[in-house]
């Protein structure tokens, strides 16, 4: 039987792993770095705009959604790259689908911001 952490220790360990994952993603993925800097601009902007709280929430949620999808896409790419360097149609499809997910989340961000600001 494995010696697994429980309670607060498990939560603390999960937090440490999450921070490690964000750090790795920031260091290794240029797109994630760009999106983090976009978030640093857009989240405070959403907070200072003269709009309803629900609209502020929607603007911030779509920013975080882009970051979440980018992290997941990076994880997919890491796993595919771990399997091997040679091209395989399924590996290519997995990477393309991850990229498509990021693109869709960015489109949602743009549409949401345009609808609320216009």
C-alpha positions in Angstrom: 0.0 0.0 0.0 1.3 3.4 -1.0 1.9 6.1 1.7 -0.5 8.7 0.3 -1.0 12.1 1.9 -4.4 12.8 3.3 -6.3 15.9 4.4 -4.5 19.2 4.4 -1.2 17.6 3.5 -2.8 16.2 0.3 -4.2 19.6 -0.5 -0.8 21.3 0.1 0.9 18.7 -2.1 -1.6 19.3 -4.9 -1.0 23.0 -4.6 2.7 22.5 -4.9 2.3 20.3 -8.0 0.0 22.9 -9.6 2.5 25.7 -9.0 5.3 23.5 -10.5 3.1 22.8 -13.5 2.4 26.5 -14.1 6.1 27.3 -13.7 7.0 24.6 -16.2 4.4 25.8 -18.6 5.5 29.4 -18.3 9.2 28.5 -18.8 8.7 26.1 -21.7 5.7 27.5 -23.7 5.9 30.9 -25.4 2.2 30.9 -26.1 1.4 30.4 -22.4 3.8 33.3 -21.5 2.0 35.5 -24.0 -1.4 34.6 -22.6 -0.2 35.2 -19.1 0.8 38.7 -20.0 -2.5 39.2 -21.8 -4.2 38.1 -18.6 -2.1 40.6 -16.6 -3.5 43.4 -18.8 -7.1 42.1 -19.3 -8.1 41.1 -15.8 -7.3 44.5 -14.2 -9.0 46.2 -17.2 -12.1 44.1 -16.7 -12.2 45.1 -13.0 -12.0 48.9 -13.7 -14.5 48.9 -16.6 -17.8 50.6 -15.9 -19.9 47.4 -16.4 -21.9 45.1 -14.2 -20.3 42.6 -11.9 -21.6 39.7 -14.0 -20.0 41.2 -17.1 -16.7 41.7 -15.2 -17.0 38.1 -14.2 -17.6 36.9 -17.8 -14.6 38.9 -19.1 -12.3 37.4 -16.4 -13.6 33.8 -16.8 -12.8 33.8 -20.5 -9.3 35.0 -19.8 -8.7 32.2 -17.3 -10.3 29.7 -19.7 -7.7 30.5 -22.3 -4.9 29.8 -19.7 -6.5 26.6 -18.6 -6.9 25.3 -22.2 -3.3 26.3 -23.0 -2.0 24.3 -20.0 -4.0 21.3 -21.1 -2.7 21.7 -24.7 0.8 21.9 -23.4 0.3 18.7 -21.3 -1.0 16.9 -24.4 2.0 18.0 -26.4 4.4 16.9 -23.6 2.9 13.4 -23.5 3.0 13.1 -27.3 6.6 14.2 -27.4 7.5 11.8 -24.6 6.2 8.9 -26.8 8.6 9.6 -29.6 9.9 12.0 -32.2 8.7 10.1 -35.3 5.5 11.3 -36.9 2.4 9.4 -36.3 -1.1 10.4 -37.5 -2.6 10.0 -34.1 0.1 12.1 -32.4 -0.4 14.8 -35.1 -4.1 14.7 -34.6 -3.8 15.0 -30.8 -1.5 18.0 -31.1 -3.8 19.6 -33.8 -6.9 19.1 -31.6 -5.1 20.6 -28.6 -4.2 23.6 -30.8 -7.8 23.8 -32.0 -9.0 23.9 -28.4 -6.7 26.9 -27.7 -7.9 28.7 -30.8 -11.5 28.1 -29.9 -10.9 29.5 -26.4 -9.2 32.6 -27.8 -12.2 33.1 -30.2 -14.5 32.9 -27.2 -12.4 35.5 -25.4 -12.5 37.9 -28.4 -16.3 37.4 -28.9 -17.1 37.8 -25.2 -15.0 41.0 -24.9 -16.5 42.5 -28.1 -20.1 41.7 -27.1 -19.7 43.2 -23.6 -17.7 46.2 -24.7 -19.8 47.1 -27.8 
